[in-house]
Amino acid sequence: MRRASVNRETGETRIEVELDLDGSGRAEIASGIGFLDHMLTLLARHALIDLTVKAEGDLHVDDHHTVEDIGIAIGRAFAQAIGDKRGIVRYADCRMPMDETLTHVALDISGRPFLVFRTAFPSAKVGTFDTELVREWFQGFAINALVTLHVETLYGDNSHHIAEACFKGLARALRSAVAIDPRAANAIPSTKGTLSV
């Protein structure tokens, strides 16, 4: 059962995450940040991951701590749920179109955390959401999920579409990378024999 639960509590946030890698795309997201709820719902749906997020944060300051800490908590839940990575495909990528936008996401469930994020937003906000926080979420997720993640928006004019392409691209890459390879279902997909840190 590739499931995990993570609780993260700091002086700025209280986060509860439940994640099932072999779900149906069900999402129950309550972050207090409408745009992030939308992005995480898309992530769960297109990755076919069941995801529950309950968050309370210092939104009277701004959204930064809550967005970052949710990324961290989901990343940690992912790392726990994937386990020793036995049998997984491991590598995947996706070119995600979203109207005028095209984003490329490449993923290696490597045990070596790294993020390359080459995405620019033409506006500072989508509604009340600071677009710079998209990168903060991806950073928190990648480092704590222990994955190598590259996100590059090749072109796009609408900040909402760009953010959505990033999250949907990640979702489809995750869906492919966590799948069990029927030709190597009992093998660790590495010549080292381990993908643990």
C-alpha positions as CSV (number, residue, x, y, z in Angstrom):
1,M,0.0,0.0,0.0
2,R,1.7,3.2,-1.2
3,R,0.1,5.6,1.3
4,A,1.4,8.1,3.8
5,S,0.2,10.7,6.3
6,V,2.3,13.7,7.3
7,N,1.6,16.3,10.0
8,R,3.8,19.4,10.0
9,E,3.4,22.1,12.6
10,T,5.5,25.2,13.0
11,G,5.1,28.6,14.5
12,E,3.6,29.7,11.1
13,T,1.5,26.8,9.9
14,R,-0.3,23.6,10.8
15,I,-0.5,21.1,7.9
16,E,-2.1,17.7,7.6
17,V,-1.5,15.6,4.4
18,E,-2.8,12.2,3.4
19,L,-1.6,10.8,0.1
20,D,-2.3,7.5,-1.8
21,L,-0.2,7.0,-4.9
22,D,-2.6,4.3,-6.2
23,G,-5.7,6.3,-5.9
24,S,-8.3,7.5,-8.3
25,G,-7.6,11.3,-8.4
26,R,-9.7,12.2,-5.4
27,A,-8.8,15.5,-3.8
28,E,-10.0,17.2,-0.5
29,I,-8.0,20.4,-0.3
30,A,-8.5,23.1,2.2
31,S,-5.4,25.4,2.3
32,G,-7.2,28.7,2.8
33,I,-5.7,29.8,-0.6
34,G,-8.2,29.3,-3.4
35,F,-5.7,29.3,-6.3
36,L,-3.5,26.7,-4.5
37,D,-6.6,24.6,-3.8
38,H,-7.3,24.6,-7.5
39,M,-3.7,23.7,-8.5
40,L,-3.6,20.8,-6.0
41,T,-6.9,19.5,-7.1
42,L,-5.6,19.4,-10.7
43,L,-2.4,17.7,-9.4
44,A,-4.3,14.9,-7.7
45,R,-6.8,14.4,-10.6
46,H,-4.2,14.1,-13.4
47,A,-1.7,12.1,-11.3
48,L,-4.5,9.7,-10.1
49,I,-3.2,10.3,-6.6
50,D,-5.7,10.6,-3.8
51,L,-4.7,13.7,-1.8
52,T,-6.1,15.3,1.3
53,V,-4.6,18.6,2.6
54,K,-5.8,20.5,5.6
55,A,-3.8,23.7,6.4
56,E,-3.9,26.6,8.8
57,G,-1.3,29.3,8.2
58,D,-0.4,32.9,8.9
59,L,-2.4,34.2,5.9
60,H,-2.7,37.5,7.7
61,V,1.0,37.9,6.9
62,D,0.9,36.5,3.3
63,D,0.5,33.1,1.6
64,H,4.2,32.3,1.5
65,H,4.6,30.1,4.6
66,T,1.5,28.2,3.9
67,V,2.3,27.5,0.2
68,E,5.9,26.5,1.0
69,D,5.0,24.3,4.0
70,I,2.2,22.5,2.0
71,G,4.9,21.7,-0.7
72,I,7.2,20.4,2.0
73,A,4.5,18.2,3.6
74,I,3.2,16.8,0.3
75,G,6.9,16.1,-0.7
76,R,7.5,14.2,2.6
77,A,4.3,12.2,2.2
78,F,5.4,11.3,-1.4
79,A,8.8,10.1,-0.2
80,Q,7.2,7.9,2.5
81,A,4.6,6.5,0.1
82,I,7.1,5.6,-2.7
83,G,9.1,3.5,-0.2
84,D,12.2,1.8,-1.6
85,K,11.0,2.6,-5.2
86,R,11.0,-1.1,-6.1
87,G,9.4,-1.8,-9.5
88,I,8.7,1.8,-10.4
89,V,9.3,3.3,-13.9
90,R,11.3,6.1,-12.2
91,Y,11.8,8.5,-15.1
92,A,9.1,10.4,-16.9
93,D,8.4,13.7,-18.6
94,C,5.5,15.5,-20.1
95,R,5.0,18.4,-22.5
96,M,1.8,20.0,-21.2
97,P,-0.2,22.4,-23.4
98,M,-2.6,24.8,-21.8
99,D,-4.1,27.0,-24.4
100,E,-1.3,29.4,-25.6
101,T,1.2,27.9,-23.0
102,L,3.5,25.0,-23.3
103,T,5.5,23.6,-20.3
104,H,7.9,20.7,-20.2
105,V,8.3,18.8,-16.9
106,A,10.9,16.1,-16.5
107,L,11.1,13.9,-13.4
108,D,13.5,11.4,-11.9
109,I,12.5,9.7,-8.7
110,S,16.1,9.5,-7.8
111,G,16.6,10.0,-4.1
112,R,18.7,13.1,-5.1
113,P,16.6,16.2,-4.6
114,F,17.1,19.0,-7.1
115,L,14.9,21.6,-8.8
116,V,15.4,23.5,-12.0
117,F,12.6,25.9,-12.5
118,R,12.7,27.9,-15.7
119,T,9.3,29.5,-15.8
120,A,8.5,33.2,-15.9
121,F,5.1,34.8,-15.1
122,P,4.0,37.9,-17.0
123,S,2.0,39.1,-14.0
124,A,2.9,39.3,-10.3
125,K,-0.5,37.9,-9.3
126,V,-3.3,35.6,-10.4
127,G,-6.2,37.1,-8.5
128,T,-4.7,37.6,-5.0
129,F,-2.1,34.8,-5.4
130,D,1.5,35.8,-5.8
131,T,2.8,33.9,-8.9
132,E,6.4,33.7,-7.4
133,L,4.9,31.2,-4.9
134,V,4.5,28.6,-7.6
135,R,8.3,28.1,-7.6
136,E,8.3,28.0,-3.8
137,W,5.7,25.2,-3.8
138,F,7.8,23.2,-6.4
139,Q,11.0,23.8,-4.4
140,G,9.4,22.5,-1.2
141,F,7.9,19.5,-3.0
142,A,11.0,18.5,-5.0
143,I,13.5,18.7,-2.1
144,N,11.3,16.8,0.4
145,A,10.1,14.2,-2.1
146,L,13.7,13.5,-2.9
147,V,13.2,13.8,-6.6
148,T,15.1,15.6,-9.4
149,L,12.6,17.9,-11.1
150,H,13.0,20.1,-14.1
151,V,10.2,22.5,-15.1
152,E,10.5,24.8,-18.1
153,T,7.8,26.9,-19.7
154,L,8.7,27.1,-23.4
155,Y,6.2,29.9,-24.0
156,G,3.0,31.4,-22.6
157,D,1.2,34.7,-22.0
158,N,-1.3,34.0,-19.3
159,S,-0.1,33.5,-15.7
160,H,-3.0,31.3,-14.7
161,H,-2.3,29.0,-17.7
162,I,1.4,28.9,-17.0
163,A,0.9,27.8,-13.4
164,E,-1.7,25.3,-14.4
165,A,0.6,23.8,-17.1
166,C,3.3,23.4,-14.5
167,F,1.1,21.5,-12.0
168,K,-0.6,19.4,-14.7
169,G,2.8,18.6,-16.3
170,L,4.1,17.5,-12.9
171,A,0.9,15.4,-12.4
172,R,1.3,13.5,-15.6
173,A,5.0,12.9,-15.1
174,L,4.3,11.6,-11.6
175,R,1.6,9.3,-12.9
176,S,4.0,7.7,-15.3
177,A,7.1,7.7,-13.1
178,V,5.4,6.0,-10.1
179,A,3.8,3.3,-12.2
180,I,5.0,-0.2,-11.7
181,D,7.0,-1.5,-14.6
182,P,5.6,-5.0,-15.4
183,R,9.0,-6.1,-16.8
184,A,10.8,-5.1,-13.6
185,A,8.2,-5.3,-10.9
186,N,10.6,-6.5,-8.2
187,A,13.7,-4.6,-9.2
188,I,15.1,-1.3,-7.9
189,P,15.5,0.8,-11.1
190,S,19.2,1.6,-10.6
191,T,22.5,-0.1,-11.3
192,K,23.5,0.8,-7.7
193,G,20.7,-1.5,-6.4
194,T,19.3,1.3,-4.3
195,L,17.6,4.7,-4.7
196,S,17.8,5.5,-1.0
197,V,19.8,8.5,0.2
